[in-house]
């Protein structure tokens, strides 16, 4: 069986490994992390990638995404079936199950989660083996841009408003998936936690869902298989997503 996986680059290391050990033939396409910030754009780009998949070459298209702020809702399968994990977001796929996701979020609200891909692709920048905090760099760049457009006082206000999200968090959790430079990720997350006055913890990752995604082991409880012509629809219950049959 040949599978095309279209995934967020946050899973780059985990899915490359999963593809390498998969008994199936797997081709992996990584999408930019920043698409998460605009769900409509994420949906548009994913649909474009699904539609561009040559149906005669693949048996399935699999999405390395969860619901992702409804960014995957409405994506339609082409001439071959489409597979998606039953997950709200990437944290479920890094922890290994919806049950573990729910337990972590209920017991430890106010936690910001970091993984190898999240650090390398979203939060950090890797230069000569050292991960630097890209968040502060982007904030400074935005401040300079706002100052040019609106003046320094207004720029400070806008940056403060953009940083309010951090006040809702009290804990930084590094999800160790066992891949990459673990010590560098650990130190990066510890430093961020210290700078922001957050507690630091480490959580053992579980990539079993990503492994199953790449191996074609798609049980109904954990994955949705969308038939050709049908699309992904949100369920608003524990199943997360369902198939919407083309009318």
DOLORO-756653 format. One record per residue (C-alpha): residue in one letter; x, y, z; residue number from 1. Coordinates in nm, 2 decimals, decimal comma. Layout:
N
<atom><type>A</type><xx>X</xx><yy>Y</yy><zz>Z</zz><seq>NUM</seq></atom>
...
This chain:
247
<atom><type>X</type><xx>0,00</xx><yy>0,00</yy><zz>0,00</zz><seq>1</seq></atom>
<atom><type>X</type><xx>0,13</xx><yy>0,35</yy><zz>-0,08</zz><seq>2</seq></atom>
<atom><type>X</type><xx>0,02</xx><yy>0,64</yy><zz>0,14</zz><seq>3</seq></atom>
<atom><type>X</type><xx>0,07</xx><yy>1,01</yy><zz>0,10</zz><seq>4</seq></atom>
<atom><type>X</type><xx>0,09</xx><yy>1,19</yy><zz>0,43</zz><seq>5</seq></atom>
<atom><type>X</type><xx>0,02</xx><yy>1,56</yy><zz>0,43</zz><seq>6</seq></atom>
<atom><type>X</type><xx>0,13</xx><yy>1,69</yy><zz>0,78</zz><seq>7</seq></atom>
<atom><type>X</type><xx>0,22</xx><yy>1,99</yy><zz>0,98</zz><seq>8</seq></atom>
<atom><type>X</type><xx>0,59</xx><yy>2,03</yy><zz>1,00</zz><seq>9</seq></atom>
<atom><type>X</type><xx>0,56</xx><yy>2,02</yy><zz>1,38</zz><seq>10</seq></atom>
<atom><type>X</type><xx>0,57</xx><yy>1,64</yy><zz>1,33</zz><seq>11</seq></atom>
<atom><type>X</type><xx>0,87</xx><yy>1,64</yy><zz>1,10</zz><seq>12</seq></atom>
<atom><type>X</type><xx>1,09</xx><yy>1,42</yy><zz>1,31</zz><seq>13</seq></atom>
<atom><type>X</type><xx>0,82</xx><yy>1,19</yy><zz>1,44</zz><seq>14</seq></atom>
<atom><type>X</type><xx>0,66</xx><yy>1,12</yy><zz>1,10</zz><seq>15</seq></atom>
<atom><type>X</type><xx>0,99</xx><yy>1,08</yy><zz>0,92</zz><seq>16</seq></atom>
<atom><type>X</type><xx>1,08</xx><yy>0,81</yy><zz>1,18</zz><seq>17</seq></atom>
<atom><type>X</type><xx>0,73</xx><yy>0,66</yy><zz>1,15</zz><seq>18</seq></atom>
<atom><type>X</type><xx>0,76</xx><yy>0,65</yy><zz>0,77</zz><seq>19</seq></atom>
<atom><type>X</type><xx>1,10</xx><yy>0,49</yy><zz>0,79</zz><seq>20</seq></atom>
<atom><type>X</type><xx>0,97</xx><yy>0,20</yy><zz>1,00</zz><seq>21</seq></atom>
<atom><type>X</type><xx>0,63</xx><yy>0,17</yy><zz>0,83</zz><seq>22</seq></atom>
<atom><type>X</type><xx>0,56</xx><yy>-0,16</yy><zz>0,64</zz><seq>23</seq></atom>
<atom><type>X</type><xx>0,39</xx><yy>0,06</yy><zz>0,38</zz><seq>24</seq></atom>
<atom><type>X</type><xx>0,53</xx><yy>0,29</yy><zz>0,11</zz><seq>25</seq></atom>
<atom><type>X</type><xx>0,50</xx><yy>0,64</yy><zz>0,25</zz><seq>26</seq></atom>
<atom><type>X</type><xx>0,56</xx><yy>0,98</yy><zz>0,09</zz><seq>27</seq></atom>
<atom><type>X</type><xx>0,56</xx><yy>1,27</yy><zz>0,33</zz><seq>28</seq></atom>
<atom><type>X</type><xx>0,46</xx><yy>1,63</yy><zz>0,25</zz><seq>29</seq></atom>
<atom><type>X</type><xx>0,52</xx><yy>1,89</yy><zz>0,53</zz><seq>30</seq></atom>
<atom><type>X</type><xx>0,31</xx><yy>2,20</yy><zz>0,55</zz><seq>31</seq></atom>
<atom><type>X</type><xx>0,43</xx><yy>2,53</yy><zz>0,71</zz><seq>32</seq></atom>
<atom><type>X</type><xx>0,35</xx><yy>2,56</yy><zz>1,08</zz><seq>33</seq></atom>
<atom><type>X</type><xx>0,22</xx><yy>2,91</yy><zz>1,04</zz><seq>34</seq></atom>
<atom><type>X</type><xx>-0,09</xx><yy>2,79</yy><zz>0,87</zz><seq>35</seq></atom>
<atom><type>X</type><xx>-0,23</xx><yy>2,71</yy><zz>1,21</zz><seq>36</seq></atom>
<atom><type>X</type><xx>-0,27</xx><yy>3,08</yy><zz>1,28</zz><seq>37</seq></atom>
<atom><type>X</type><xx>-0,53</xx><yy>3,11</yy><zz>1,00</zz><seq>38</seq></atom>
<atom><type>X</type><xx>-0,76</xx><yy>2,81</yy><zz>0,99</zz><seq>39</seq></atom>
<atom><type>X</type><xx>-0,92</xx><yy>2,92</yy><zz>0,66</zz><seq>40</seq></atom>
<atom><type>X</type><xx>-0,58</xx><yy>2,94</yy><zz>0,49</zz><seq>41</seq></atom>
<atom><type>X</type><xx>-0,49</xx><yy>2,60</yy><zz>0,64</zz><seq>42</seq></atom>
<atom><type>X</type><xx>-0,81</xx><yy>2,45</yy><zz>0,50</zz><seq>43</seq></atom>
<atom><type>X</type><xx>-0,74</xx><yy>2,61</yy><zz>0,16</zz><seq>44</seq></atom>
<atom><type>X</type><xx>-0,38</xx><yy>2,48</yy><zz>0,14</zz><seq>45</seq></atom>
<atom><type>X</type><xx>-0,46</xx><yy>2,13</yy><zz>0,26</zz><seq>46</seq></atom>
<atom><type>X</type><xx>-0,74</xx><yy>2,10</yy><zz>0,01</zz><seq>47</seq></atom>
<atom><type>X</type><xx>-0,51</xx><yy>2,21</yy><zz>-0,27</zz><seq>48</seq></atom>
<atom><type>X</type><xx>-0,25</xx><yy>1,95</yy><zz>-0,16</zz><seq>49</seq></atom>
<atom><type>X</type><xx>-0,52</xx><yy>1,68</yy><zz>-0,14</zz><seq>50</seq></atom>
<atom><type>X</type><xx>-0,65</xx><yy>1,77</yy><zz>-0,49</zz><seq>51</seq></atom>
<atom><type>X</type><xx>-0,30</xx><yy>1,77</yy><zz>-0,64</zz><seq>52</seq></atom>
<atom><type>X</type><xx>-0,24</xx><yy>1,41</yy><zz>-0,52</zz><seq>53</seq></atom>
<atom><type>X</type><xx>-0,22</xx><yy>1,17</yy><zz>-0,83</zz><seq>54</seq></atom>
<atom><type>X</type><xx>-0,49</xx><yy>0,91</yy><zz>-0,75</zz><seq>55</seq></atom>
<atom><type>X</type><xx>-0,33</xx><yy>0,65</yy><zz>-0,97</zz><seq>56</seq></atom>
<atom><type>X</type><xx>-0,01</xx><yy>0,66</yy><zz>-0,76</zz><seq>57</seq></atom>
<atom><type>X</type><xx>-0,16</xx><yy>0,64</yy><zz>-0,40</zz><seq>58</seq></atom>
<atom><type>X</type><xx>-0,41</xx><yy>0,42</yy><zz>-0,22</zz><seq>59</seq></atom>
<atom><type>X</type><xx>-0,48</xx><yy>0,67</yy><zz>0,06</zz><seq>60</seq></atom>
<atom><type>X</type><xx>-0,41</xx><yy>1,03</yy><zz>0,16</zz><seq>61</seq></atom>
<atom><type>X</type><xx>-0,35</xx><yy>1,07</yy><zz>0,53</zz><seq>62</seq></atom>
<atom><type>X</type><xx>-0,35</xx><yy>1,40</yy><zz>0,72</zz><seq>63</seq></atom>
<atom><type>X</type><xx>-0,10</xx><yy>1,46</yy><zz>1,00</zz><seq>64</seq></atom>
<atom><type>X</type><xx>-0,34</xx><yy>1,70</yy><zz>1,16</zz><seq>65</seq></atom>
<atom><type>X</type><xx>-0,62</xx><yy>1,71</yy><zz>1,42</zz><seq>66</seq></atom>
<atom><type>X</type><xx>-0,92</xx><yy>1,93</yy><zz>1,41</zz><seq>67</seq></atom>
<atom><type>X</type><xx>-0,68</xx><yy>2,23</yy><zz>1,45</zz><seq>68</seq></atom>
<atom><type>X</type><xx>-0,92</xx><yy>2,51</yy><zz>1,52</zz><seq>69</seq></atom>
<atom><type>X</type><xx>-1,16</xx><yy>2,36</yy><zz>1,26</zz><seq>70</seq></atom>
<atom><type>X</type><xx>-0,89</xx><yy>2,41</yy><zz>0,99</zz><seq>71</seq></atom>
<atom><type>X</type><xx>-0,95</xx><yy>2,06</yy><zz>0,87</zz><seq>72</seq></atom>
<atom><type>X</type><xx>-1,33</xx><yy>2,08</yy><zz>0,87</zz><seq>73</seq></atom>
<atom><type>X</type><xx>-1,47</xx><yy>2,07</yy><zz>0,52</zz><seq>74</seq></atom>
<atom><type>X</type><xx>-1,17</xx><yy>1,91</yy><zz>0,35</zz><seq>75</seq></atom>
<atom><type>X</type><xx>-1,30</xx><yy>1,67</yy><zz>0,08</zz><seq>76</seq></atom>
<atom><type>X</type><xx>-1,14</xx><yy>1,35</yy><zz>-0,03</zz><seq>77</seq></atom>
<atom><type>X</type><xx>-1,06</xx><yy>1,32</yy><zz>-0,40</zz><seq>78</seq></atom>
<atom><type>X</type><xx>-1,07</xx><yy>1,00</yy><zz>-0,59</zz><seq>79</seq></atom>
<atom><type>X</type><xx>-0,90</xx><yy>0,80</yy><zz>-0,31</zz><seq>80</seq></atom>
<atom><type>X</type><xx>-0,99</xx><yy>0,78</yy><zz>0,06</zz><seq>81</seq></atom>
<atom><type>X</type><xx>-0,87</xx><yy>1,04</yy><zz>0,31</zz><seq>82</seq></atom>
<atom><type>X</type><xx>-0,76</xx><yy>0,94</yy><zz>0,66</zz><seq>83</seq></atom>
<atom><type>X</type><xx>-0,75</xx><yy>1,18</yy><zz>0,97</zz><seq>84</seq></atom>
<atom><type>X</type><xx>-0,68</xx><yy>1,11</yy><zz>1,34</zz><seq>85</seq></atom>
<atom><type>X</type><xx>-0,97</xx><yy>1,17</yy><zz>1,58</zz><seq>86</seq></atom>
<atom><type>X</type><xx>-0,78</xx><yy>1,45</yy><zz>1,76</zz><seq>87</seq></atom>
<atom><type>X</type><xx>-0,85</xx><yy>1,81</yy><zz>1,86</zz><seq>88</seq></atom>
<atom><type>X</type><xx>-0,49</xx><yy>1,92</yy><zz>1,80</zz><seq>89</seq></atom>
<atom><type>X</type><xx>-0,13</xx><yy>1,82</yy><zz>1,78</zz><seq>90</seq></atom>
<atom><type>X</type><xx>-0,10</xx><yy>1,76</yy><zz>2,16</zz><seq>91</seq></atom>
<atom><type>X</type><xx>-0,32</xx><yy>1,46</yy><zz>2,13</zz><seq>92</seq></atom>
<atom><type>X</type><xx>-0,10</xx><yy>1,31</yy><zz>1,86</zz><seq>93</seq></atom>
<atom><type>X</type><xx>0,21</xx><yy>1,38</yy><zz>2,08</zz><seq>94</seq></atom>
<atom><type>X</type><xx>0,06</xx><yy>1,22</yy><zz>2,39</zz><seq>95</seq></atom>
<atom><type>X</type><xx>-0,08</xx><yy>0,92</yy><zz>2,22</zz><seq>96</seq></atom>
<atom><type>X</type><xx>-0,45</xx><yy>0,93</yy><zz>2,30</zz><seq>97</seq></atom>
<atom><type>X</type><xx>-0,75</xx><yy>1,15</yy><zz>2,36</zz><seq>98</seq></atom>
<atom><type>X</type><xx>-0,79</xx><yy>1,01</yy><zz>2,71</zz><seq>99</seq></atom>
<atom><type>X</type><xx>-0,44</xx><yy>1,12</yy><zz>2,80</zz><seq>100</seq></atom>
<atom><type>X</type><xx>-0,49</xx><yy>1,46</yy><zz>2,64</zz><seq>101</seq></atom>
<atom><type>X</type><xx>-0,81</xx><yy>1,51</yy><zz>2,85</zz><seq>102</seq></atom>
<atom><type>X</type><xx>-0,64</xx><yy>1,41</yy><zz>3,17</zz><seq>103</seq></atom>
<atom><type>X</type><xx>-0,35</xx><yy>1,64</yy><zz>3,12</zz><seq>104</seq></atom>
<atom><type>X</type><xx>-0,57</xx><yy>1,94</yy><zz>3,04</zz><seq>105</seq></atom>
<atom><type>X</type><xx>-0,81</xx><yy>1,88</yy><zz>3,32</zz><seq>106</seq></atom>
<atom><type>X</type><xx>-0,54</xx><yy>1,82</yy><zz>3,59</zz><seq>107</seq></atom>
<atom><type>X</type><xx>-0,30</xx><yy>2,09</yy><zz>3,47</zz><seq>108</seq></atom>
<atom><type>X</type><xx>-0,48</xx><yy>2,38</yy><zz>3,31</zz><seq>109</seq></atom>
<atom><type>X</type><xx>-0,26</xx><yy>2,68</yy><zz>3,22</zz><seq>110</seq></atom>
<atom><type>X</type><xx>0,01</xx><yy>2,46</yy><zz>3,06</zz><seq>111</seq></atom>
<atom><type>X</type><xx>0,19</xx><yy>2,55</yy><zz>2,75</zz><seq>112</seq></atom>
<atom><type>X</type><xx>0,33</xx><yy>2,25</yy><zz>2,57</zz><seq>113</seq></atom>
<atom><type>X</type><xx>0,66</xx><yy>2,22</yy><zz>2,38</zz><seq>114</seq></atom>
<atom><type>X</type><xx>0,78</xx><yy>1,94</yy><zz>2,16</zz><seq>115</seq></atom>
<atom><type>X</type><xx>1,08</xx><yy>1,90</yy><zz>1,93</zz><seq>116</seq></atom>
<atom><type>X</type><xx>0,89</xx><yy>2,02</yy><zz>1,63</zz><seq>117</seq></atom>
<atom><type>X</type><xx>0,71</xx><yy>2,29</yy><zz>1,82</zz><seq>118</seq></atom>
<atom><type>X</type><xx>1,05</xx><yy>2,43</yy><zz>1,94</zz><seq>119</seq></atom>
<atom><type>X</type><xx>1,23</xx><yy>2,40</yy><zz>1,61</zz><seq>120</seq></atom>
<atom><type>X</type><xx>0,96</xx><yy>2,50</yy><zz>1,37</zz><seq>121</seq></atom>
<atom><type>X</type><xx>0,74</xx><yy>2,75</yy><zz>1,57</zz><seq>122</seq></atom>
<atom><type>X</type><xx>0,91</xx><yy>2,88</yy><zz>1,88</zz><seq>123</seq></atom>
<atom><type>X</type><xx>1,28</xx><yy>2,85</yy><zz>1,82</zz><seq>124</seq></atom>
<atom><type>X</type><xx>1,54</xx><yy>2,90</yy><zz>1,55</zz><seq>125</seq></atom>
<atom><type>X</type><xx>1,83</xx><yy>2,65</yy><zz>1,52</zz><seq>126</seq></atom>
<atom><type>X</type><xx>2,16</xx><yy>2,80</yy><zz>1,43</zz><seq>127</seq></atom>
<atom><type>X</type><xx>2,48</xx><yy>2,59</yy><zz>1,45</zz><seq>128</seq></atom>
<atom><type>X</type><xx>2,31</xx><yy>2,35</yy><zz>1,69</zz><seq>129</seq></atom>
<atom><type>X</type><xx>2,19</xx><yy>2,62</yy><zz>1,93</zz><seq>130</seq></atom>
<atom><type>X</type><xx>1,82</xx><yy>2,69</yy><zz>1,96</zz><seq>131</seq></atom>
<atom><type>X</type><xx>1,74</xx><yy>3,06</yy><zz>2,00</zz><seq>132</seq></atom>
<atom><type>X</type><xx>1,41</xx><yy>3,21</yy><zz>2,12</zz><seq>133</seq></atom>
<atom><type>X</type><xx>1,24</xx><yy>3,34</yy><zz>1,80</zz><seq>134</seq></atom>
<atom><type>X</type><xx>0,94</xx><yy>3,47</yy><zz>1,99</zz><seq>135</seq></atom>
<atom><type>X</type><xx>1,13</xx><yy>3,77</yy><zz>2,13</zz><seq>136</seq></atom>
<atom><type>X</type><xx>1,29</xx><yy>3,84</yy><zz>1,79</zz><seq>137</seq></atom>
<atom><type>X</type><xx>0,95</xx><yy>3,85</yy><zz>1,62</zz><seq>138</seq></atom>
<atom><type>X</type><xx>0,81</xx><yy>4,07</yy><zz>1,90</zz><seq>139</seq></atom>
<atom><type>X</type><xx>1,10</xx><yy>4,32</yy><zz>1,85</zz><seq>140</seq></atom>
<atom><type>X</type><xx>1,04</xx><yy>4,31</yy><zz>1,47</zz><seq>141</seq></atom>
<atom><type>X</type><xx>0,67</xx><yy>4,38</yy><zz>1,52</zz><seq>142</seq></atom>
<atom><type>X</type><xx>0,74</xx><yy>4,66</yy><zz>1,76</zz><seq>143</seq></atom>
<atom><type>X</type><xx>0,96</xx><yy>4,83</yy><zz>1,51</zz><seq>144</seq></atom>
<atom><type>X</type><xx>0,70</xx><yy>4,79</yy><zz>1,24</zz><seq>145</seq></atom>
<atom><type>X</type><xx>0,42</xx><yy>4,92</yy><zz>1,46</zz><seq>146</seq></atom>
<atom><type>X</type><xx>0,64</xx><yy>5,21</yy><zz>1,57</zz><seq>147</seq></atom>
<atom><type>X</type><xx>0,70</xx><yy>5,31</yy><zz>1,21</zz><seq>148</seq></atom>
<atom><type>X</type><xx>0,33</xx><yy>5,30</yy><zz>1,14</zz><seq>149</seq></atom>
<atom><type>X</type><xx>0,17</xx><yy>5,42</yy><zz>1,46</zz><seq>150</seq></atom>
<atom><type>X</type><xx>0,44</xx><yy>5,57</yy><zz>1,68</zz><seq>151</seq></atom>
<atom><type>X</type><xx>0,62</xx><yy>5,42</yy><zz>1,98</zz><seq>152</seq></atom>
<atom><type>X</type><xx>0,35</xx><yy>5,46</yy><zz>2,24</zz><seq>153</seq></atom>
<atom><type>X</type><xx>0,09</xx><yy>5,29</yy><zz>2,03</zz><seq>154</seq></atom>
<atom><type>X</type><xx>0,35</xx><yy>5,02</yy><zz>1,94</zz><seq>155</seq></atom>
<atom><type>X</type><xx>0,41</xx><yy>4,94</yy><zz>2,30</zz><seq>156</seq></atom>
<atom><type>X</type><xx>0,04</xx><yy>4,91</yy><zz>2,37</zz><seq>157</seq></atom>
<atom><type>X</type><xx>-0,01</xx><yy>4,67</yy><zz>2,07</zz><seq>158</seq></atom>
<atom><type>X</type><xx>0,28</xx><yy>4,45</yy><zz>2,18</zz><seq>159</seq></atom>
<atom><type>X</type><xx>0,14</xx><yy>4,44</yy><zz>2,53</zz><seq>160</seq></atom>
<atom><type>X</type><xx>-0,20</xx><yy>4,33</yy><zz>2,40</zz><seq>161</seq></atom>
<atom><type>X</type><xx>-0,05</xx><yy>4,06</yy><zz>2,19</zz><seq>162</seq></atom>
<atom><type>X</type><xx>0,14</xx><yy>3,93</yy><zz>2,50</zz><seq>163</seq></atom>
<atom><type>X</type><xx>-0,17</xx><yy>3,89</yy><zz>2,72</zz><seq>164</seq></atom>
<atom><type>X</type><xx>-0,20</xx><yy>3,52</yy><zz>2,63</zz><seq>165</seq></atom>
<atom><type>X</type><xx>0,10</xx><yy>3,45</yy><zz>2,84</zz><seq>166</seq></atom>
<atom><type>X</type><xx>-0,08</xx><yy>3,56</yy><zz>3,16</zz><seq>167</seq></atom>
<atom><type>X</type><xx>-0,31</xx><yy>3,26</yy><zz>3,13</zz><seq>168</seq></atom>
<atom><type>X</type><xx>-0,02</xx><yy>3,01</yy><zz>3,16</zz><seq>169</seq></atom>
<atom><type>X</type><xx>0,17</xx><yy>2,90</yy><zz>3,47</zz><seq>170</seq></atom>
<atom><type>X</type><xx>0,35</xx><yy>2,59</yy><zz>3,35</zz><seq>171</seq></atom>
<atom><type>X</type><xx>0,58</xx><yy>2,49</yy><zz>3,06</zz><seq>172</seq></atom>
<atom><type>X</type><xx>0,58</xx><yy>2,12</yy><zz>2,97</zz><seq>173</seq></atom>
<atom><type>X</type><xx>0,83</xx><yy>1,97</yy><zz>2,74</zz><seq>174</seq></atom>
<atom><type>X</type><xx>0,70</xx><yy>1,66</yy><zz>2,56</zz><seq>175</seq></atom>
<atom><type>X</type><xx>0,99</xx><yy>1,43</yy><zz>2,51</zz><seq>176</seq></atom>
<atom><type>X</type><xx>0,93</xx><yy>1,21</yy><zz>2,20</zz><seq>177</seq></atom>
<atom><type>X</type><xx>1,28</xx><yy>1,07</yy><zz>2,21</zz><seq>178</seq></atom>
<atom><type>X</type><xx>1,39</xx><yy>1,23</yy><zz>1,89</zz><seq>179</seq></atom>
<atom><type>X</type><xx>1,63</xx><yy>1,50</yy><zz>1,81</zz><seq>180</seq></atom>
<atom><type>X</type><xx>1,85</xx><yy>1,70</yy><zz>2,05</zz><seq>181</seq></atom>
<atom><type>X</type><xx>1,66</xx><yy>1,63</yy><zz>2,37</zz><seq>182</seq></atom>
<atom><type>X</type><xx>1,90</xx><yy>1,82</yy><zz>2,59</zz><seq>183</seq></atom>
<atom><type>X</type><xx>1,88</xx><yy>2,13</yy><zz>2,38</zz><seq>184</seq></atom>
<atom><type>X</type><xx>1,50</xx><yy>2,12</yy><zz>2,38</zz><seq>185</seq></atom>
<atom><type>X</type><xx>1,50</xx><yy>2,07</yy><zz>2,75</zz><seq>186</seq></atom>
<atom><type>X</type><xx>1,73</xx><yy>2,37</yy><zz>2,82</zz><seq>187</seq></atom>
<atom><type>X</type><xx>1,53</xx><yy>2,59</yy><zz>2,58</zz><seq>188</seq></atom>
<atom><type>X</type><xx>1,20</xx><yy>2,51</yy><zz>2,75</zz><seq>189</seq></atom>
<atom><type>X</type><xx>1,36</xx><yy>2,55</yy><zz>3,10</zz><seq>190</seq></atom>
<atom><type>X</type><xx>1,49</xx><yy>2,89</yy><zz>3,00</zz><seq>191</seq></atom>
<atom><type>X</type><xx>1,15</xx><yy>3,01</yy><zz>2,87</zz><seq>192</seq></atom>
<atom><type>X</type><xx>0,98</xx><yy>2,89</yy><zz>3,19</zz><seq>193</seq></atom>
<atom><type>X</type><xx>1,23</xx><yy>3,07</yy><zz>3,40</zz><seq>194</seq></atom>
<atom><type>X</type><xx>1,20</xx><yy>3,39</yy><zz>3,20</zz><seq>195</seq></atom>
<atom><type>X</type><xx>0,82</xx><yy>3,39</yy><zz>3,22</zz><seq>196</seq></atom>
<atom><type>X</type><xx>0,80</xx><yy>3,27</yy><zz>3,58</zz><seq>197</seq></atom>
<atom><type>X</type><xx>0,64</xx><yy>2,94</yy><zz>3,49</zz><seq>198</seq></atom>
<atom><type>X</type><xx>0,69</xx><yy>2,59</yy><zz>3,64</zz><seq>199</seq></atom>
<atom><type>X</type><xx>0,89</xx><yy>2,36</yy><zz>3,43</zz><seq>200</seq></atom>
<atom><type>X</type><xx>0,79</xx><yy>1,99</yy><zz>3,38</zz><seq>201</seq></atom>
<atom><type>X</type><xx>0,87</xx><yy>1,71</yy><zz>3,14</zz><seq>202</seq></atom>
<atom><type>X</type><xx>0,62</xx><yy>1,47</yy><zz>2,99</zz><seq>203</seq></atom>
<atom><type>X</type><xx>0,69</xx><yy>1,15</yy><zz>2,82</zz><seq>204</seq></atom>
<atom><type>X</type><xx>0,56</xx><yy>1,16</yy><zz>2,47</zz><seq>205</seq></atom>
<atom><type>X</type><xx>0,38</xx><yy>0,88</yy><zz>2,29</zz><seq>206</seq></atom>
<atom><type>X</type><xx>0,39</xx><yy>0,87</yy><zz>1,91</zz><seq>207</seq></atom>
<atom><type>X</type><xx>0,18</xx><yy>0,56</yy><zz>1,87</zz><seq>208</seq></atom>
<atom><type>X</type><xx>-0,09</xx><yy>0,75</yy><zz>1,68</zz><seq>209</seq></atom>
<atom><type>X</type><xx>0,16</xx><yy>0,89</yy><zz>1,43</zz><seq>210</seq></atom>
<atom><type>X</type><xx>0,31</xx><yy>0,55</yy><zz>1,39</zz><seq>211</seq></atom>
<atom><type>X</type><xx>-0,03</xx><yy>0,40</yy><zz>1,32</zz><seq>212</seq></atom>
<atom><type>X</type><xx>-0,10</xx><yy>0,69</yy><zz>1,07</zz><seq>213</seq></atom>
<atom><type>X</type><xx>0,21</xx><yy>0,59</yy><zz>0,87</zz><seq>214</seq></atom>
<atom><type>X</type><xx>0,16</xx><yy>0,22</yy><zz>0,90</zz><seq>215</seq></atom>
<atom><type>X</type><xx>-0,20</xx><yy>0,20</yy><zz>0,78</zz><seq>216</seq></atom>
<atom><type>X</type><xx>-0,32</xx><yy>0,07</yy><zz>1,12</zz><seq>217</seq></atom>
<atom><type>X</type><xx>-0,64</xx><yy>0,28</yy><zz>1,13</zz><seq>218</seq></atom>
<atom><type>X</type><xx>-0,89</xx><yy>0,15</yy><zz>1,38</zz><seq>219</seq></atom>
<atom><type>X</type><xx>-1,23</xx><yy>0,33</yy><zz>1,38</zz><seq>220</seq></atom>
<atom><type>X</type><xx>-1,19</xx><yy>0,46</yy><zz>1,74</zz><seq>221</seq></atom>
<atom><type>X</type><xx>-0,88</xx><yy>0,66</yy><zz>1,66</zz><seq>222</seq></atom>
<atom><type>X</type><xx>-0,91</xx><yy>0,74</yy><zz>1,29</zz><seq>223</seq></atom>
<atom><type>X</type><xx>-1,17</xx><yy>0,85</yy><zz>1,05</zz><seq>224</seq></atom>
<atom><type>X</type><xx>-1,16</xx><yy>0,72</yy><zz>0,69</zz><seq>225</seq></atom>
<atom><type>X</type><xx>-1,34</xx><yy>0,95</yy><zz>0,45</zz><seq>226</seq></atom>
<atom><type>X</type><xx>-1,46</xx><yy>0,79</yy><zz>0,13</zz><seq>227</seq></atom>
<atom><type>X</type><xx>-1,39</xx><yy>0,95</yy><zz>-0,21</zz><seq>228</seq></atom>
<atom><type>X</type><xx>-1,61</xx><yy>1,26</yy><zz>-0,27</zz><seq>229</seq></atom>
<atom><type>X</type><xx>-1,70</xx><yy>1,29</yy><zz>0,10</zz><seq>230</seq></atom>
<atom><type>X</type><xx>-1,56</xx><yy>1,54</yy><zz>0,35</zz><seq>231</seq></atom>
<atom><type>X</type><xx>-1,46</xx><yy>1,59</yy><zz>0,71</zz><seq>232</seq></atom>
<atom><type>X</type><xx>-1,72</xx><yy>1,73</yy><zz>0,95</zz><seq>233</seq></atom>
<atom><type>X</type><xx>-1,69</xx><yy>1,82</yy><zz>1,32</zz><seq>234</seq></atom>
<atom><type>X</type><xx>-1,91</xx><yy>1,61</yy><zz>1,56</zz><seq>235</seq></atom>
<atom><type>X</type><xx>-1,88</xx><yy>1,82</yy><zz>1,88</zz><seq>236</seq></atom>
<atom><type>X</type><xx>-1,85</xx><yy>1,50</yy><zz>2,09</zz><seq>237</seq></atom>
<atom><type>X</type><xx>-1,58</xx><yy>1,25</yy><zz>2,18</zz><seq>238</seq></atom>
<atom><type>X</type><xx>-1,54</xx><yy>1,12</yy><zz>1,83</zz><seq>239</seq></atom>
<atom><type>X</type><xx>-1,42</xx><yy>1,47</yy><zz>1,71</zz><seq>240</seq></atom>
<atom><type>X</type><xx>-1,48</xx><yy>1,42</yy><zz>1,34</zz><seq>241</seq></atom>
<atom><type>X</type><xx>-1,72</xx><yy>1,23</yy><zz>1,11</zz><seq>242</seq></atom>
<atom><type>X</type><xx>-1,77</xx><yy>1,17</yy><zz>0,74</zz><seq>243</seq></atom>
<atom><type>X</type><xx>-2,01</xx><yy>1,40</yy><zz>0,55</zz><seq>244</seq></atom>
<atom><type>X</type><xx>-2,13</xx><yy>1,21</yy><zz>0,25</zz><seq>245</seq></atom>
<atom><type>X</type><xx>-2,15</xx><yy>1,41</yy><zz>-0,07</zz><seq>246</seq></atom>
<atom><type>X</type><xx>-2,51</xx><yy>1,49</yy><zz>-0,16</zz><seq>247</seq></atom>
